[in-house]
Amino acid sequence: MRRSLYLALALVLAGLAVHSAVRVIAGRSHRAASTTSRGGPATAGKATQATARPRLPAKPSLGDLRAAVAGANVVIVVIDAARADHVGCYGYPRDTTPELDRLARESVVFEQHFCPYPATTPSTASLLTGLYPDTHGVLGALGTDAMEYQGMDPAILTLEKSLRSAGYHTSMLTANEAASPAVGVGEDFDEVFRERQVGSGRQERGDSTRHLVQKLAHVLSKHQNTRFFAYVHFLPPHSPYDAPGALKSLFSGKQPPISFQTPAFLPQATEEYRAGPPPADRAEWINLYDANLRWADQAVGEVRGLLEKAGLLENTLLIVTADHGEALAEHGYLWHENVPYDEALHIPLLIRLPGGRLIRRVGALTQTVDVMPTIRELLGIESPTDALQGRPLTPLLTGGKTAVREYAFAQTYGPYYCRVARDKDWVLLQYRDGPSALYHIAVDPRQTRNVIASHPDRADGLGDALRKFEQQQAAFAAQTTKGRQGKTTTASRRKLSEDTRRELRALGYLK
């Protein structure tokens, strides 16, 4: 009898304990949800992750998307000089990107994503501002042996400034001096870690991805309980192609899965390769590039591993992209800076929502300038209508629209100044000095046949779109300049330090 009474009493006490625990958990969940709705910094880290996120319907609304990322951290990973057509999930048959391919199976993959300028400094500035290069004005060093660069107007709204105002701690981790405050990019981050490529020894470059991953681990451990935004810029596959030996051996001596035909089209713009001479064997040159891309992909996997180990992956909006691509002599070019073709302009973009809850492939035209307004819209941060030129990609994420832009635009400077306009099927290259070219990329994706003579109507249509775009650019610049009068001064030329000039020279940006 006594044993039965003890057992009954134990059951009652256990029931009270469970009821109390449920009330505590419910209270915590309610407080977490209330904090999330306010957008305060306490919503981040593992606490929010413990709160179950709603499942997304097949066609989510904007409200559904915002609920899926409420209180989430933001991590952007840029792999420098990664051309989309050498990435596995974009159709490349080589195993160059197993980590990106894995991520693609949990993400929205944007198949037709293009940078506005095939160089690191202006393209990265466009990523962080939502503005085209001739609007934000940050184009890198002024001249191939310059002592100065053009800084950014401090009144320009940047992504890091936006997220910092929303309660995020912001960190920039970069292995390319051309994507750093040294040249006017990322000046609004709370902290910046720059991995130098020269100084105590060039051989240190082999450690650049490892050092950035280690620094990111430190950032994650320090900010687990606050929302954070981390921008991580890996140098590979940027030249010189000196991936670790084990990675080089993956493709060494093998025949690349692409043709080597170089079309004869003037101006035949063989660019001086400033970071060292290419090998005589072009196949091996491509093999080295692919090995460097595998190196970058490995680093992306390490970032994912860090987030998983810290318990943060499912509370993080993870975006992987590139600043530009890389030319491998397809059109007479090596490197990337002056290349108006898709090998330098077409880049990957993968967006993974927390939990990998939205998986699809999007064939609409998108651009680098669209990333910043997309993040702001997902996080519910209101964007001034006169401050951004990019388009939020949320209508493509919800499935509410099949396109957010009819055209994508790009430009190059240098000896072969060129403006580029494209729609889904055609692309026009307008050189300042020299003939224009029109490619029917729907049937000629490698841009090998200039068909401008047989399709003048298509060329005229894209030419009209390009002129209208430039008029809009001029009007936007005039309006924003007028709006800033009396508030800030316009950007001025700033001196490059000798350390920065050495870094840029080692990477081929300066002579």
N, C-alpha and C positions, 0 to 999 in steps of 0.2 A: 504494500500500500504506500509506504513511505517513498519507495523508488518511483512509483507511478506519479506521486505528487511532485517529486523533483523533476521528473521528465516533463510534466505539464507546465511547471513553472519555467523550465528552460525554453520550451517552445514559445511561451508568451513573450519572454524577454527577447528571444531571437526575432520574433515578429515585430516587436517595437523597434529593435535595432535596424531591421530592414526598412521599416517605414520611415525612420529618422534619416537613414542614408538616402532613400529616394528623395525626401524633401530637400536634403542638402544638395544632392546632384541637380535636382530641378531648379533650385535657387541659383546654383552656379550657372546652369545653362541659361536661365533667364537673364542673369546679369551679363553673361557673355554676349547674348543676343542683343541686349540693350546697348552694350558698349559698341558692338559692331554697327548698329544703326547710327550711332553718333560718329563713327569713324575715328575713334580715339586710338592712341598708340597701344593701349592695353589689349587690343583685339588680336595682336600678333602672337607668333611663337606657337608653342605646343598647346597652350590653353585653348585657342580657337580650334586647332586641329582636332581636339578631343570631342568637340561638338559636331555631331553628324551633319554633313552638308546634304541638301536636298538633291535627289536624282534629277537629271535634266530630261525633259521630254524630247521627242525626236526633233521637234521644231521649237526650240526654246525662245522665250521672249527676252527682251533686254533685261527685264526684272529677274528672270530666271538666271541669266548669266551673272548679273550683279550679286545675286544670292550665292552663286557658286564660288565667287571670288571674294566675298565679303571678309574683310580682315586679313586677306592673304598678303604674303610677302611678294615681292617682284624681283625676279632675276632675269637679266638679259645677258646671253652669251653671244659674243661676236667672234666668229672664226675668220681671220683676216685672209682676203683673197680667195675665198671659197666659191668657185663657180658651180652653179646648180647642176650642170649636166655631167659633173663628175661625182655626184652624190647618189648613193644607191636608191633611195626612195624617190629620186627624180629620174630614174631609169638607167643609171650607169650600171653595166653588168659586172664590174669589178667590186670586190668586197672592200671598198675604201671607207665606208661609214657604217659599220654595224651598230654603233651606239645611236647615231642619228636615225637609222632605219628603225631601231627599237622604239625610239621616242616618237617617230612618225605614226606608229601603230597606236599611240595614245594621244594624238594631237590633231589639230587642224593644220593641214599642209597646204600652203599657198603655192600653186604650181607656176604661176606667171607673175613672179615678184621681181622688181627691177630697182636698181639704185639710180639716183639722178646724176651721178658723177662718179667715174671709176677711179677714185682716189680716196685714201683713208680719211684725211682731215675733213673735206667738205661733206663726204657721205656720212661720217659719224656725227658731225654737227647737224645734218638733216635728220638723222635718227633721233637725236635728243631735243630737237626744236620743232619738228613737223614743218619745217620751211625748206624751200629749195635753195641750193647753194648761192645763187645770185641774189637771194633775199637776205639770208643770214650773213653772207659775205666772208665766211671763214673758209678760205681756200688753201690754207697751208702757207709754206714759206714763199715769199715773193721772189721768184726767180730760182734758177738751179744752184746758185751760189749765194743765196740771199742772207742778209743779216737780220731781216725783219719778217714779221708776219702781220696779217690783218686780224685784229682781235674782234670779238663779238660785242655788239652793243649790249651793255648790261641790262637794258630794258627788255630784251628778248626773253620770252617765257621759255624755260627749259623744262625737260621732264624731271630732272633732279630737283629743281626749284619747286615744281608742282607737288612732288611727292613729299618733300621735306615740309612744305606748308601743311600737308595733310597728316603729318605726324610720323612720317617714315624717317629712319636713319638712312642716309645715302652714302654708298661707298663705290668708288671707281677703282678697279684693279686692271691695269693695262700693261701689256708688254710691248706696245708700240708707241713711241714718243709722238708720232703723228696723230695719235688719238689720246691726247692728254692736255692738261692746262698749259703745258709748255708752248702749245701752238694755238691756244684759245678754245679748246674743247674740254668740257667738264669742269669749268671753273666754279660751278655752284654746288659741287658735292661736299658733304660734310668731311669726308676723308678721301685721299687719293694715294694709291700705292702704285708706283711706276717701277716696272722691272726693266732695268737698263740692259742693253745688248752689248755695250762696250764699256770699258773702264779698267777693271783689273784683269781682263782677258776675254777675248772673243769666244773662247770655248764655253763661256758661261751660258751662251744662248741655248745649249742643250738642256739647261735646267729651267728655262723660262716658264714652261707650262707647269712644272712641278712647284716652282716658287709661287705662282699665282694661285694654284690649288691650295697650297699651304696657307697663304694669306686669306683665302676665302674661308678656310676652316676656322681661322682665328675670328673672322668677322661673324661667322655663324654662332660660334660659342659665346661671343660677347653680346650678341643681340638676339638671342633666342626668345627673350621675353618682351621684345618690342618689335614692331613692324619694321622691316628693312627693305631697301632697294639696293641690289648689288648689280653693277655693270661690270662684266668680266670680258676683257678683250685679249684673246689669245693670238699670238703672232703666226703660228703655222696655219695654213700652208704658205704664207708669204715667203718669198725668196729671201735669202738663199736657201735652197732645198737641202737642209742638212739634218734630216730626221735621224734619230738614233739608228744604229746599224741594224738592229733586229727588224725594224720597220722597213728600212730600205730594201732588205733582202726579200720582202714579200713580193715585190714586183720586178726586181732587178733581172735583166736579161729576157724579160717576157715581151710579147708583142701587145701594145696597148689596143684596146677594143674600139679605136676610132681611126678614121682614114686620115691621110696626111696631105690631101689635095689642098693646095693653096691657090685660090682663084687669082687670075691676073686682072686686077682692077686698080686704076689710078685714082688718087695718088697712092702709090705703093709705099706705105708708110712704115718701113722697117725701123723700129725705134731702137735707139742705142740702149743696150741692157746695162744699166748703171751699177747693178749690184754684183757684177762679175760676168764673164763670158759664158754663154751656154755651151754644152757639149756638142760635138759634131754630130753625134747620134741623137736624132730628135726623139726616137722611141724611148731612149733612156732618159731624156729630159722629161717626158711625160710620166715615165715610171717614178722619177724622183718627186715630181709634183704630187702624184697619187700617194706616195709614201708620206709626204708631209701632210696631206689631207687626212690620212689615217692617224697620224700623230695628233692632229687637232681633234679628230673624232674621239680618240682615246681620252683626251682632256675633258671633252663634253661628258663622257661617261663617268669621269672622276668627280665632276661637279654634281652630277645626279647622285652618285654614291655618297657624297658628303651630305646632301640634303636628306637622303634616306636614312643615313646613320644618325643624323641629328633629329630625326622625326619631323622634318619640315617639308618634305616633298609634297605631301598632300595638303599643305597649307601655303603653297607657292605657285604663283603664276609664272611659268617658266617659258621664256622665249629664246629661240636659237635662230640666228641669222648670220649674215656676212656684211661687210662694208662694201665689197665689190668682188668681181671675179678675177680671172687671170688669163692673159693671152698666151698661147703656146704656138705662135706663128701661123695660126689659121688664115689670117689675112695680112701676113707680112709683119705683124707686131709680135714683140715679146714684152713681158711685163703687163701693165694695165693702165697706166695713168692717162694715156692719150687714145685709148681704144674705144671706138663708138659701136662695137659689135657685141653680140650677146655673150661671147665668152668672158667679157669684162662687166657686162651690165646685168645679166640674169643671175640672181642669187637665191639661195634658199631662205624660207621663212617658215618656222614651225612654232605654233602657239599651243602650249599644253596647259589646260585649266587644271586647278587642283583636283586630284583624283582621276585625271585623264578622262573626264566625263563627257567630253565632246570630241568625236573622232570623225573627220571627214576630209575630203580633198576638194579644194576650191580652185577652179580654173579661171576665175576673174582676174583682170589686171589689177595689180597692187604695186605700191611703191614704198620705199624706205620712209618717206614723209608720213605715211599712214600709221606707222607703229605708235608714235607718241599719242596722237588723238585717240587711238584705239584703247590704249591703257587707261587714259583719263576717263573715257566713256565707261569702260568696264568697272572702274572703281567709283564711278559716280561723281567724279570731279568735274565741275562745270568748266567748259572751255570758252573763253571769249571768242566770239565769232570772227573778230578781226585780227586774231593773233596767230592762227594756224592756217597752213595751206594743204595739209594732208587731210584725208577723209577717214573717219572711223570705220573700221572693218566689221563692226558689230552687225550690220545688216547681212553680211555674208556668214557670220557665225550663227545667226538665228535662222538663216535660210529665207529670210523675208525678201531678199533681193539677190539677183544673180550677178550684179555688177554695182560698183560704187564709182567707177570712172570709165569713161569711154576711151581715153587715151592715157598713155604713159609717156613721160618726157625725160630726156637726159641731154647732157652736153659735155663736151671735152674742150680743153684749151690746148695750149702748146702749138707746135708748128702746123698741126692739121686740125684747126678749130672746127668743130662739127656740132650741129644740133640734131637731135634724134626725136622723132615722134613715131608712136606705134599705136595700132589698135590690136584686136585679137588676132588678125590674120596678116597684116602688112606692117612693114617698118620702113620709114624714110630716113635717110642720112643726108643732111644738107651741109656740105662743106662750104666754108667761107671762100676758100681759094681752090677751085677744082669742081669737077662734075658731081652731081648728086647721085644717090643710088637708092633704088627701091627693091625690096625683097619681099616675096610672097612666102612668109615664114610658115604658113599653114601647110605648104607643100615643099618648102625649101628651108627647113629650120637651121641649116648650117650657113645660110646666107652665101651661097656660091654663085647665084645667077642674078645679075642686075637686070631687072625687067622694066626699068623706068620708061624705055622707049615704047614698049608694047602696052603699057598701062598708065598713060599720062593722067587719066582721070583719078586714079588712086593716089598718084603722087600729088596732084593738085589738092585733093581732099585732105591729105595729111599735112601738106604745106599750109593750107588754110587753118587747120587746127593748131599748128605750130605758131603761126602769126597771132592767132587769138590768144593762145597761152602767153606769149610774150607781152601782149598788150595787158592782159590781166596781171602779169608779174609787175609791170611798170606801175599800174594803178595801185596794186597792193603795196608796193614799196613807197609810193607817194603818200598813201593814206597812213601807213604805219609811221613814216617819218614825221608827218604832220601831227599825229597823235602823241608823239614823244617830245615835241618841241616844248622846251621849258622844263622838262622832267629829267632828261639825261642828255649826255653828249653822245654823238655818234662814235662808233668804234674808231680807234686810232691805230696807227702802226706801232708795233711793239718789238723790242729787241729780242732776238733769239740768243740764249746763252751759248757759250762755246760747248758745253756738255750736250746740249740739245742738238747743236749742229753736228757734232760727232755722231750722235745717235742717228740722225736723219741721213747722214752720209753713209753710215754702215748699212742702212736699209735701202739705199739707192735713191733717196729723195733729193739729195744734193750731190754735186760733183766734188 
